[in-house]
Amino acid sequence: MTSLIKNQSYSVTTNTESDIKPKTVNDLLLDGRSLMQKELRQLLESDIDSAPFERISELISMLLHDFELSSKDMKANTFKSLNSNWYQFCKWCEQHSITPIPCSVNHFEKYILEHTSRVKFNTLKVYSWAVQTMHLAAGLPSPTEPLKIKKLFETIESTKLTEGEFTTQASAFNVSHLDVLEQELSGSVRLIDLRDLAILTVAYESMLRESELARITFEQLSFTRDGRGLLIVPITKSRHSGEPDKVVLSEKCLDAIDQYVDAAGIIRSGLIFRKVHKSNRVGQQNKPLTGVAIDNVFNNAFHRVSASSPGLVRGSAPWSGHSARVGACQDLLAAGFSPLEVQVSGRWSSPTMVYRYGRDILAEDGAMAKFRSKTSKV
């Protein structure tokens, strides 16, 4: 794992133990990190002329080192994003002879303004998230929090919207696309076709994210009383602990899985979806398929549908691993299910994504759209 704090312009101590001794009864209830944060907050209130900057620097280093140790439990993609965006900020600071941490509000404002014309608004928010995360990890006030910066982001967002920048989303993989692929792939003698059909079907019915889809094991799959599948999803992006989510899979979906598994001769243990070799066989696989592999499954499916039923994908960009989640959301809304019901199916913590993915469908159900549709027929 790449170090978050390696080769930065501030020192990092290798001492992982805090030398801070409890001074109050309340201190006895705090762990070492909390004690370091408490002392740092107190020192930051010191007069500039008499402030113990060496001790402040030492505490910041220890807190960052402690954060790096705990970041090993961070999701791989989250860590990769944090590491990449923090490194970029540090390089910018080095070019401008600025200390990356602590960073002043004015310097952070300059950083954002320099990048505003080069990147999209969502990218700027990721830059801000990385800087905020590292400052909070170091026990420091974040330069992203002042009202001045929040107003800056509001202005930038407004300007970019006026200039026509909108949030894009993955192309929708709908049930009509799945129907075409079922007809073309279900009788194939190629193992990769059967595996891909199973992946696409599970992805659509479960509305799982790429990483969740790749991690599915046989041990997570059981059956309901009426013969459908019951898939347990122990970890999701929005829920890391507590009771696992459960997803019901249709008999048609189970048939797609069975056809692939039986053709592959897989013992029903461990990961369900595995790499298919050129020999038309699967091997033992301990790691889930990568996000790139899942994206390739959807990309290949798009080109297959484009060749056989071009009208179904006219004007659409190739699919990615997120396309089934978008398409299923749209299909459920079009079928008359409420945004709340779709939110539950997609396991979103709020209806925001439902409205984003289904804005075209919901627009058709708007009062004015229905009103004008009726009056135009009179």
Buried (B, 14 or more C-beta within 10 A) or exposed (E): EEEBBEEBEBEBEEEEEBEBEEEEEEBEEBEBBBBBBBBBEEBBEEEEEEEEEEEBBBBBBBBBBBBBEEBEEBEEEEBEBBBEBBBBBBEBBEEEEBBBBBBEBEBBBBBBEEBBEEEBBEEBEBBBBBBBBBBBBBBBBBBBBBEEBEEBBEEBBEEBEEEEEEEEBBBBBBBEBBEBBBEBBBEBEEBBBBBBBBBBBBBBBBBBBBBBBBBBBBEBBEEEEEEBBBBBBBEBBEBEEEEEBEBBBEEEBBBBBEBBBEBBEBEEEEBBBBBBEEEEEBEEEEEBBEBEBBBBBBBBBBEBBBEEBEEBBEEBEBBBBBBBBBBBBBBBBBEEBEBEEBBEBBBBEEBEBBBEBBEEBBEEEEEEEEEEEEEEEE
